[in-house]
Amino acid sequence: MDKIEQLWCECLASFNIDSAILLSQSTVDPFRRVYVANGRIYKVVALRYEISKNLRADDFVGEFAILKRCAAIPGVPLPIVHYQNDEFEAIVMKRVPGEPLASLDISWLRLFLILTKLGIILLKLSWRGISHNDIFPENVLVTSQGSTSLIDFDQATRTNFLVALLRQFAGINVGLSKVHGSLVTISKKCVKKKLSPKTIQSLKRLLRRNDNEMLQVLPILPNDASSQEKTLLKAWQQAQVSDASSPGRTVAYYSLDVGGYHFPGERPWIERRNVLRSVTDYSGKRILELGCNMALLSCFLLKDLHASAALAVDADAKILEAAELVSLAFAVKPILKCQDFNAVYDWETELFDFKPDIVFALNVLNWVQDKQRFVGFLGRFQEVIFEGHDSIKVESNRLRDVGFQHIAQVGISERKRNILHCQK
């Protein structure tokens, strides 16, 4: 028996539930688990070893207090006791029946009824000034009789009625804490699951058409605009005609606000920056950015977080021309390289010889044909910051297979995907 399992055996013994069944465990933190025994749920953390505390909106005491405040709401777990000793902390709740909505194949009518019942639960939570903030199909349990419950309140926060309504129903980030999932989010995911890929693509093109016309208009700069602003305008003009973001569409991937001017794009760069800036210490480090797009990340790390060098790599030559203009605008000098990761020849050696301290592979694996080769390349480094399209479990297993022993979820990207910090 390894040390981690021995630790959990001691935990169960301290609760007098040696025969408890492991219900779930965190894929990024082996010291957070959920057990079930005697009709109760035991949500437990090993205090000395927990590595994902920063991902919670509140501690166990706060979560227990929120559950107590919502105890009278049907469909919300009933808290029984909060327990803590020197080694472990736990919330004990009455077990909620049902299967996760994510695992069910249901009719349109049943989906409508489930979402209606979920909306009633959210309305009652809002009335009590509680915002769940993590409304996903995995957190909604449904029984064969049709009863609906909402679980997993570790992202829940206290607020007022109006703010809770905006956050839970529309997913609007009002207030300090982040909304990860809302009624809109779960509705989109459930509808998308029932539609064919061809139908989804047609709907996306239809919905994006007006966005392109209204939101992707570049600013008109006056003659006395700064050289930085003029250079950024050229960069965004180049990015919009590249195929690096959305082939066939006149759009840049990132939007940026500088000097009172808005340079439009699909996603705000500031959201990406805020997630990544405190993941690790970048000062004096050599950075390899794979799939760099406009190289805003490399430029930011060089200029503001004092990285010593950066090699920014992308397969699209036009986007690298935009990246060169961005680096000129911010007066930094990342090395820019055009490289197709699907090439059959050895491209790995040249990138490895750069000797990076930290490697970024954000939203790039999905575009690579030979994923095993690419992940194997990542496994040659000591520290990688990774964003993938698949679940945490799938991505974590991929990265563990190439030698990363310490994998922690450090945030959610602007595309609502998990960002993992991987170390040997």
C-alpha positions as CSV (number, residue, x, y, z in Angstrom):
1,M,0.0,0.0,0.0
2,D,1.5,3.4,-1.0
3,K,1.7,6.4,1.3
4,I,-1.3,8.2,-0.2
5,E,-3.6,5.2,0.2
6,Q,-2.3,4.7,3.7
7,L,-3.2,8.3,4.5
8,W,-6.7,7.8,3.3
9,C,-7.1,4.6,5.3
10,E,-6.2,6.6,8.4
11,C,-8.7,9.2,7.3
12,L,-11.6,6.7,7.0
13,A,-10.7,5.2,10.4
14,S,-10.8,8.6,12.0
15,F,-14.4,9.0,10.8
16,N,-15.3,5.3,11.7
17,I,-16.2,4.6,8.1
18,D,-13.6,2.0,7.2
19,S,-15.9,0.4,4.6
20,A,-16.8,3.6,2.8
21,I,-16.8,3.6,-1.0
22,L,-14.7,6.1,-2.9
23,L,-17.2,8.1,-5.0
24,S,-14.8,10.5,-6.7
25,Q,-11.4,12.1,-6.4
26,S,-9.8,15.2,-7.9
27,T,-7.8,14.5,-11.0
28,V,-5.3,17.3,-10.2
29,D,-5.1,16.9,-6.4
30,P,-4.8,13.3,-4.9
31,F,-5.5,14.7,-1.5
32,R,-9.1,15.7,-2.2
33,R,-11.7,12.8,-2.2
34,V,-15.4,12.2,-1.8
35,Y,-16.6,9.0,-0.1
36,V,-20.1,7.6,0.5
37,A,-21.1,5.5,3.6
38,N,-24.4,4.9,5.3
39,G,-26.3,7.2,3.1
40,R,-23.9,10.1,3.7
41,I,-21.4,11.9,1.6
42,Y,-18.0,12.7,3.1
43,K,-16.2,15.4,1.2
44,V,-12.6,15.3,2.6
45,V,-9.3,17.0,2.2
46,A,-5.9,16.1,3.7
47,L,-4.9,19.5,5.1
48,R,-1.1,19.1,5.1
49,Y,-0.9,18.0,1.4
50,E,-3.7,19.7,-0.4
51,I,-2.4,21.4,-3.6
52,S,-5.6,22.9,-5.1
53,K,-6.8,25.1,-2.3
54,N,-6.4,28.2,-4.4
55,L,-9.0,26.8,-6.9
56,R,-11.8,27.0,-4.3
57,A,-14.0,30.1,-3.9
58,D,-14.2,29.5,-0.1
59,D,-12.8,27.1,2.5
60,F,-14.8,24.1,4.0
61,V,-16.2,26.3,6.8
62,G,-17.6,28.8,4.3
63,E,-19.0,26.1,2.0
64,F,-20.7,24.4,5.0
65,A,-22.2,27.7,6.1
66,I,-23.6,28.3,2.6
67,L,-25.1,24.8,2.5
68,K,-26.7,25.4,5.9
69,R,-28.2,28.6,4.6
70,C,-29.8,26.6,1.7
71,A,-30.8,23.6,3.8
72,A,-34.5,24.2,3.2
73,I,-34.3,24.2,-0.6
74,P,-35.3,20.9,-2.2
75,G,-32.6,19.7,-4.6
76,V,-29.7,21.1,-2.5
77,P,-27.5,18.7,-0.4
78,L,-28.4,18.7,3.3
79,P,-25.3,19.4,5.4
80,I,-24.9,17.3,8.6
81,V,-21.6,18.3,10.2
82,H,-18.3,20.0,9.5
83,Y,-15.4,18.1,11.0
84,Q,-11.7,19.0,11.3
85,N,-8.7,17.7,13.1
86,D,-4.9,18.2,12.7
87,E,-4.8,16.0,9.6
88,F,-8.2,16.1,7.8
89,E,-11.1,18.4,7.2
90,A,-14.5,17.2,6.0
91,I,-18.1,18.2,5.2
92,V,-20.6,15.4,5.8
93,M,-23.9,15.7,3.9
94,K,-26.9,13.6,3.2
95,R,-26.5,11.7,0.0
96,V,-28.4,13.1,-3.0
97,P,-29.9,10.5,-5.3
98,G,-29.6,10.5,-9.1
99,E,-27.2,10.2,-12.0
100,P,-25.2,13.1,-13.4
101,L,-27.0,14.9,-16.3
102,A,-23.7,14.6,-18.3
103,S,-24.1,10.8,-18.4
104,L,-27.7,10.7,-19.5
105,D,-29.2,10.4,-23.0
106,I,-32.6,12.1,-22.7
107,S,-35.4,13.5,-24.8
108,W,-35.9,17.1,-25.6
109,L,-39.0,17.2,-23.4
110,R,-37.2,15.7,-20.4
111,L,-34.3,18.1,-20.9
112,F,-36.7,21.0,-20.8
113,L,-38.3,19.8,-17.6
114,I,-34.9,19.2,-16.0
115,L,-33.7,22.7,-16.9
116,T,-36.9,24.2,-15.6
117,K,-36.5,22.4,-12.3
118,L,-32.9,23.5,-12.1
119,G,-34.0,27.1,-12.8
120,I,-36.4,26.9,-9.8
121,I,-33.5,25.8,-7.6
122,L,-31.3,28.6,-8.9
123,L,-34.1,31.2,-8.2
124,K,-34.4,30.0,-4.6
125,L,-30.6,30.1,-4.2
126,S,-30.6,33.7,-5.6
127,W,-33.4,34.7,-3.2
128,R,-31.0,33.7,-0.3
129,G,-28.1,35.6,-1.9
130,I,-26.2,32.5,-3.0
131,S,-24.5,32.1,-6.4
132,H,-23.4,28.5,-7.2
133,N,-21.0,29.6,-10.0
134,D,-20.2,26.1,-11.2
135,I,-23.4,24.9,-13.0
136,F,-22.3,22.1,-15.4
137,P,-24.0,18.8,-16.4
138,E,-21.6,17.0,-14.0
139,N,-23.0,18.9,-11.0
140,V,-26.7,18.2,-11.8
141,L,-28.1,14.9,-10.6
142,V,-31.4,13.5,-12.0
143,T,-33.4,10.5,-10.8
144,S,-35.5,8.2,-13.0
145,Q,-38.6,9.8,-11.4
146,G,-37.4,13.2,-12.6
147,S,-36.3,14.8,-9.4
148,T,-33.4,17.3,-10.0
149,S,-30.6,18.3,-7.6
150,L,-27.6,20.6,-7.7
151,I,-24.4,19.5,-6.0
152,D,-20.7,20.6,-5.5
153,F,-20.8,24.0,-3.8
154,D,-17.1,24.6,-3.6
155,Q,-17.3,27.6,-6.0
156,A,-20.4,29.1,-4.3
157,T,-20.3,32.6,-3.0
158,R,-22.6,35.0,-1.0
159,T,-23.9,38.0,-2.8
160,N,-27.3,39.8,-3.2
161,F,-30.4,38.6,-5.1
162,L,-29.9,40.6,-8.3
163,V,-26.2,39.7,-8.7
164,A,-26.9,36.0,-8.0
165,L,-29.6,36.1,-10.7
166,L,-27.2,37.6,-13.3
167,R,-24.4,35.1,-12.4
168,Q,-26.5,31.9,-12.2
169,F,-28.9,32.4,-15.0
170,A,-26.8,34.4,-17.6
171,G,-23.3,33.7,-16.5
172,I,-22.4,37.4,-16.2
173,N,-19.3,38.0,-14.1
174,V,-20.7,40.6,-11.7
175,G,-18.6,40.8,-8.5
176,L,-15.2,39.5,-7.5
177,S,-15.5,35.8,-7.9
178,K,-15.6,34.1,-11.3
179,V,-18.6,32.4,-12.8
180,H,-17.5,29.1,-14.3
181,G,-20.9,27.8,-15.4
182,S,-24.5,29.1,-15.5
183,L,-27.9,28.0,-16.7
184,V,-27.0,29.3,-20.1
185,T,-23.8,27.3,-20.0
186,I,-25.5,24.0,-19.1
187,S,-28.3,24.6,-21.6
188,K,-25.7,25.2,-24.4
189,K,-23.8,22.0,-23.5
190,C,-26.9,19.9,-23.3
191,V,-28.3,21.2,-26.6
192,K,-24.9,20.8,-28.3
193,K,-24.8,17.2,-27.1
194,K,-28.1,16.4,-28.9
195,L,-27.2,18.2,-32.2
196,S,-25.0,16.8,-35.0
197,P,-21.6,18.3,-35.6
198,K,-22.8,19.6,-39.0
199,T,-25.7,21.4,-37.5
200,I,-23.5,22.9,-34.8
201,Q,-21.1,24.3,-37.4
202,S,-24.0,25.8,-39.4
203,L,-25.4,27.5,-36.3
204,K,-22.0,28.9,-35.4
205,R,-21.5,30.4,-38.8
206,L,-24.9,31.9,-38.7
207,L,-24.4,33.4,-35.2
208,R,-20.9,34.7,-36.0
209,R,-21.8,36.6,-39.2
210,N,-23.2,39.6,-37.5
211,D,-20.5,39.6,-34.8
212,N,-17.9,39.9,-37.6
213,E,-19.7,42.9,-39.1
214,M,-20.3,44.7,-35.8
215,L,-17.5,43.8,-33.5
216,Q,-14.4,43.2,-35.7
217,V,-14.0,46.8,-37.0
218,L,-10.6,48.1,-36.4
219,P,-10.2,51.6,-34.8
220,I,-9.5,54.6,-37.0
221,L,-6.4,56.3,-35.6
222,P,-5.8,60.1,-35.8
223,N,-2.6,61.4,-37.3
224,D,-1.2,62.1,-33.9
225,A,-1.6,58.6,-32.6
226,S,1.5,57.1,-31.0
227,S,3.8,54.9,-32.9
228,Q,2.9,52.0,-30.6
229,E,-0.8,52.4,-31.5
230,K,-0.1,52.6,-35.2
231,T,2.1,49.5,-35.1
232,L,-0.6,47.6,-33.2
233,L,-3.1,48.6,-35.8
234,K,-0.9,47.1,-38.5
235,A,-0.5,43.9,-36.3
236,W,-4.2,43.5,-36.0
237,Q,-4.8,44.1,-39.7
238,Q,-2.3,41.3,-40.4
239,A,-3.8,39.0,-37.7
240,Q,-7.3,39.4,-39.1
241,V,-6.3,38.1,-42.6
242,S,-4.3,35.2,-41.2
243,D,-5.7,31.7,-40.8
244,A,-4.3,31.2,-37.3
245,S,-7.5,31.8,-35.4
246,S,-10.6,31.0,-37.5
247,P,-9.7,30.1,-41.1
248,G,-11.8,31.9,-43.6
249,R,-13.0,34.6,-41.2
250,T,-11.6,38.2,-40.9
251,V,-10.9,38.1,-37.2
252,A,-8.0,38.2,-34.8
253,Y,-7.9,35.7,-31.9
254,Y,-7.2,38.3,-29.1
255,S,-8.7,41.7,-28.4
256,L,-6.7,44.4,-26.7
257,D,-7.3,47.9,-25.4
258,V,-4.4,50.3,-25.6
259,G,-4.5,54.1,-25.3
260,G,-8.2,54.2,-25.3
261,Y,-8.4,52.3,-28.6
262,H,-10.0,48.8,-28.9
263,F,-8.3,46.3,-31.2
264,P,-11.0,43.6,-31.6
265,G,-10.7,39.9,-31.4
266,E,-12.5,36.7,-30.4
267,R,-11.2,36.7,-26.8
268,P,-9.9,39.4,-24.5
269,W,-6.2,39.1,-24.0
270,I,-6.4,40.4,-20.5
271,E,-8.3,37.3,-19.4
272,R,-5.5,35.1,-20.7
273,R,-2.9,37.3,-19.0
274,N,-4.7,37.3,-15.7
275,V,-4.9,33.5,-15.5
276,L,-1.2,33.0,-16.4
277,R,0.7,35.8,-14.7
278,S,0.9,34.1,-11.3
279,V,1.2,30.4,-12.2
280,T,4.9,30.4,-11.5
281,D,8.0,32.7,-11.2
282,Y,9.0,33.8,-14.7
283,S,11.8,36.1,-13.7
284,G,15.1,35.3,-15.5
285,K,13.5,32.2,-17.2
286,R,13.7,31.1,-20.8
287,I,10.3,30.7,-22.3
288,L,9.2,28.4,-25.2
289,E,5.7,29.3,-26.4
290,L,4.2,26.6,-28.8
291,G,1.3,27.9,-30.9
292,C,2.0,31.5,-30.0
293,N,-0.5,33.2,-32.3
294,M,0.4,37.0,-32.0
295,A,3.0,36.2,-29.3
296,L,1.3,38.5,-26.8
297,L,2.2,36.0,-24.0
298,S,5.9,36.0,-24.9
299,C,5.9,39.8,-25.1
300,F,4.1,40.1,-21.8
301,L,6.5,37.8,-20.0
302,L,9.6,39.6,-21.4
303,K,8.3,43.1,-20.8
304,D,6.4,42.9,-17.5
305,L,7.5,39.6,-15.7
306,H,11.2,39.8,-16.6
307,A,11.7,36.6,-18.5
308,S,15.2,36.5,-19.9
309,A,14.4,35.1,-23.4
310,A,11.4,33.8,-25.4
311,L,11.0,31.6,-28.4
312,A,7.5,31.9,-29.9
313,V,6.5,29.3,-32.5
314,D,3.5,29.1,-34.8
315,A,2.7,27.3,-38.1
316,D,1.1,30.3,-39.7
317,A,3.5,32.7,-41.4
318,K,1.1,35.6,-41.5
319,I,0.3,35.5,-37.8
320,L,4.1,35.6,-37.1
321,E,4.3,38.8,-39.1
322,A,1.6,40.2,-36.8
323,A,3.7,38.9,-33.8
324,E,6.7,40.7,-35.1
325,L,4.7,44.0,-35.1
326,V,3.4,43.3,-31.6
327,S,7.0,42.8,-30.3
328,L,8.0,46.0,-32.0
329,A,5.1,47.9,-30.4
330,F,6.1,46.7,-27.0
331,A,9.8,47.1,-27.5
332,V,10.8,43.5,-26.8
333,K,12.5,40.9,-28.9
334,P,11.2,37.3,-28.7
335,I,12.6,34.9,-31.2
336,L,9.9,34.1,-33.8
337,K,9.8,30.8,-35.6
338,C,7.4,29.3,-38.2
339,Q,7.0,25.6,-37.6
340,D,4.4,23.1,-38.5
341,F,4.1,20.5,-35.7
342,N,2.6,18.0,-38.2
343,A,5.9,18.0,-40.2
344,V,7.4,14.5,-40.5
345,Y,11.0,15.7,-40.2
346,D,12.7,16.3,-36.8
347,W,11.6,19.8,-35.6
348,E,12.0,18.8,-32.0
349,T,15.8,19.1,-31.7
350,E,16.0,22.8,-32.7
351,L,13.3,23.7,-30.2
352,F,14.8,21.6,-27.5
353,D,18.2,23.2,-28.1
354,F,16.8,26.5,-27.0
355,K,16.9,25.1,-23.5
356,P,13.7,26.6,-22.2
357,D,13.0,26.6,-18.4
358,I,9.2,26.8,-19.0
359,V,7.2,25.6,-22.0
360,F,3.7,26.8,-22.9
361,A,1.4,24.5,-24.9
362,L,-1.9,26.3,-24.8
363,N,-4.8,25.3,-27.0
364,V,-2.4,23.7,-29.5
365,L,-2.6,19.9,-29.0
366,N,-6.0,19.7,-30.7
367,W,-4.5,20.9,-34.0
368,V,-1.7,18.3,-34.0
369,Q,-2.2,15.1,-35.8
370,D,0.3,13.0,-34.0
371,K,-0.6,13.8,-30.4
372,Q,1.6,11.1,-28.9
373,R,4.6,12.6,-30.6
374,F,3.8,16.1,-29.5
375,V,3.1,15.1,-25.9
376,G,6.3,13.1,-25.9
377,F,8.1,16.3,-26.9
378,L,6.6,18.1,-23.9
379,G,7.8,15.3,-21.7
380,R,11.4,16.3,-22.4
381,F,11.0,19.4,-20.3
382,Q,10.9,20.0,-16.5
383,E,8.0,22.5,-16.4
384,V,5.1,22.8,-18.8
385,I,1.9,25.0,-18.7
386,F,-0.7,23.2,-20.7
387,E,-4.2,23.8,-22.0
388,G,-6.1,21.0,-23.8
389,H,-9.6,20.4,-25.2
390,D,-10.2,17.2,-23.3
391,S,-11.2,16.5,-19.7
392,I,-8.8,17.0,-16.8
393,K,-8.6,13.3,-16.4
394,V,-7.7,12.6,-20.0
395,E,-5.1,15.4,-20.2
396,S,-3.6,14.5,-16.8
397,N,-3.1,10.9,-17.9
398,R,-1.4,12.0,-21.1
399,L,1.0,14.2,-19.2
400,R,1.7,11.6,-16.5
401,D,2.5,9.1,-19.1
402,V,5.5,11.2,-20.3
403,G,6.8,11.7,-16.8
404,F,5.1,14.7,-15.1
405,Q,4.5,13.7,-11.5
406,H,3.0,16.9,-10.2
407,I,0.0,18.2,-12.2
408,A,-2.1,21.0,-10.7
409,Q,-5.1,22.8,-12.2
410,V,-4.2,26.5,-11.9
411,G,-7.1,28.1,-13.7
412,I,-9.7,28.2,-16.4
413,S,-9.0,29.7,-19.8
414,E,-11.0,32.3,-21.6
415,R,-12.5,29.4,-23.6
416,K,-13.5,27.6,-20.4
417,R,-10.8,25.0,-20.6
418,N,-8.6,23.7,-17.9
419,I,-5.0,25.1,-17.6
420,L,-2.6,22.6,-16.0
421,H,0.8,23.4,-14.4
422,C,3.0,20.3,-14.9
423,Q,6.3,19.6,-13.2
424,K,8.6,16.6,-13.0
